[in-house]
Amino acid sequence: MASSSNVRSDLEEQFVRELGKDALDEGWQDVFRASPELFKASLALRSVPRKKRHLPLKVQHLISIAVDSSSTHLYMPGIQAHIREAFKEGATMAEIVEVIELTSTLGIHACNIGVPLLVEVMKEEGIYDSHPTAGKPFDEHRKKLREEFTRKRGYWHQFWEDFLKLDPEFFEAYVDFSSIPWTKSVDGSENGVLEPKVILIYPSP
């Protein structure tokens, strides 16, 4: 029967062999100490895309950067490790920055969910119709903002309607912020640097 130290050594060697030395950070060491079984199962799960390579390693690391840098995760060791690995696989600074730019808009989903609920409560409380702009037709400024959003982002959805009616200043700032990766000029491209399949990292509909 193998000793626990031998089991750990074997699993660590397998981890480094399949995922790279930099991936074996203190967090994974803690997982092993708490539950060797979970460590082993997690290694098997995480190794699948690495072995199959349907996506190049560079793209896999870009996706991992997106996951670790999202507002729901914010895992600094993972961000740092995957940035290093992405550079090793040929990623450029512009590509990594664009991934983070795309992922940074994940927080807007709080508004996508919260504003419709706010409107629902406003109607229940009888203050929706008395609001100076809610439920009213767009003025010229709001029409221009809707046109700008559609032009820069390539779509429009109904949930933006009340958002724009209630707070055009915040909406305008969000349009400018969220449009950067879609409209900036990099190395002669007017639409960012990532290829379309990688832009699927983008978390919004």
N, C-alpha and C positions, 0 to 999 in steps of 0.2 A: 504494500500500500504506500503510495507516494506521500511524503510529508507535505504539510501545508506550505512550507517554504519552497519546496520543489514545484508544487502546483502554481504558486504565485510566480515563480521565476519563469515557468513554461508559458503561463498566460501573458506575462509581460513581454516575453520574447515574441509571442504570436501577435500581440497588439502592435508592437513596434514594426514587425515585419509587414503587417497588413495595412496599418494606418499611419505609420511614420513615427519617428522618435518624438517629434514636437507635440504630437497628439496626446502622449502619455503625461498629462499634467497632474498637478496635485489633486484636482477634482476627481480624476479617474483613480488615483491612488486611494482617495477617501472611499470611493465606491467599493473598491476591492476590500478594504479593511472592514467595511460595514456588511458587505454581502458578496463574497466571491462568486456565488451563483448568478447574481444580477450582473456582475462584471463580465462573466463568461457569456451570458445570453446577450448582453448589450454589444459585446464585441462581434458576435456572430451576426447580429442584426445590422450593425453599422458597416460591416465588411462587405455586404452583398453588392451595393453599387460600385464599390472599389474594384471588386473582382470582375463584375460584368462589363464595366466600362462602356455602357451605352452612351453616357455623357463623358466627355474628356475630363480629366482630373481638374483642369483649370476651371471648367464650368461647375464641377462639383464643389470646388472651394468657393467660388463666387456665390453659389446658392447657400453654402454654410455661413458665409459672411452675412448674407441677407437675414438668415434665421437668427444668428447670434446678435446682430445689431438692431433687430426689430424692437419696438417699444414694449412688446410683451415678453421679451427675453433679456436683452442687454447683458450678455455674458461676455465680459471683457477678455478672459483668457482664450475663449474660442475665437473671438474677433481677431485677436493678435495672431494666434496660431494659423488661422486660415488665410489671413492676409500674407503671412510669410510663405505659406505653401502656394498660394495663388501666384505670387511673384516668381517662385521657383518654376512654376508651370507656364510662365510666359505672360501672365496678366500684366496689364499696364496700370499705372496710377490712375489714368482716366477711367478705365473700366471699373476699378475698385471703388472710386469715388462715385461713379454713376450708380453702382449697386446700392451704396449707402443712401444716395439721394432718393432713389426709387423707394427704398424700404422705409425711409423717414416719414413717408406720408401715411404709414399704417395707423397712426394716432387719430387721423381724421374720421375713422370709423366710429369713434365715440359720438361725433356729431351726426353721422349718417343714421345712427340708432337713436341718439338722444333728442335731436331736433324734432323728428316726427312725434316722439312721445310728448315733448314740450307742447307742440301744436295741439295734440289730442287733449292735454290737460287744459290748455287755454280755451279750447272750445267747450269743455265740460264746465269750466268756471265762468263762461260767458264773457271772456275778455278778448277773444280772438277777433271778433268783428269790430270791436272798438279800437283795436291796435291801429296805429297810423299807416302801417304798410302791409301787415299780414292779411292775406286773402284778397289783396287789391291787385289790379293789373300792374305789370312792370312799368316803371317810369323809364325814361330814355337811358339813364345811367345803368339801371339794372339790365336793360335789353343789351346794352353794349358789353356788359360783363358776361352775360350768357353767351353772346356771340364769341367773345374772346376765349372763354372756357372751351366752347365747342371747337373752335379753330385750333387752339393749342393742344387740347387733350383728345380730340377726335371723337367725342361722344357727349351726350347730355342725358341725364336721368331725372326722373320726376322728383327724387328725394332732394335734389339741389334747389327746387323751386322755393320751398319755405325757408330754407337756409339763406338764400339770396334775399328773400323778402324781409327777413327779420334782421339781418346784419350784413349789409353790402360791404362795409369796410373790412370785416374779417374775411368775407368771401373773396374780395379782391386780393387781399394779402395772400390767401391760400392759393388762388389761381397763379399768382406770380411765383410762389414757393414751389408748388407741385409741378409747374411746367418746365422747370429748369432742365431736367434730364431729357425732356422731349423736344426742346427747342434750341439748346445751346449748340454753338459751333465748335467742333473739336476735329482737328486734323482734316479740315475740308468738308466734314459732314455737318449738316444743319440739324440733324436729329439725334445727336449723341453718338456714342461709340459702340454700344452693345448690339449684337445681332438680335433679330426678332425673337428667336427661341429663348434667348437668355433674358430678354425683357419680361418673359413670363414670371420672372422673380417678382415683378411688381405685384403688390398685395391687394390692390383695389380692383373692383370690377371695371 
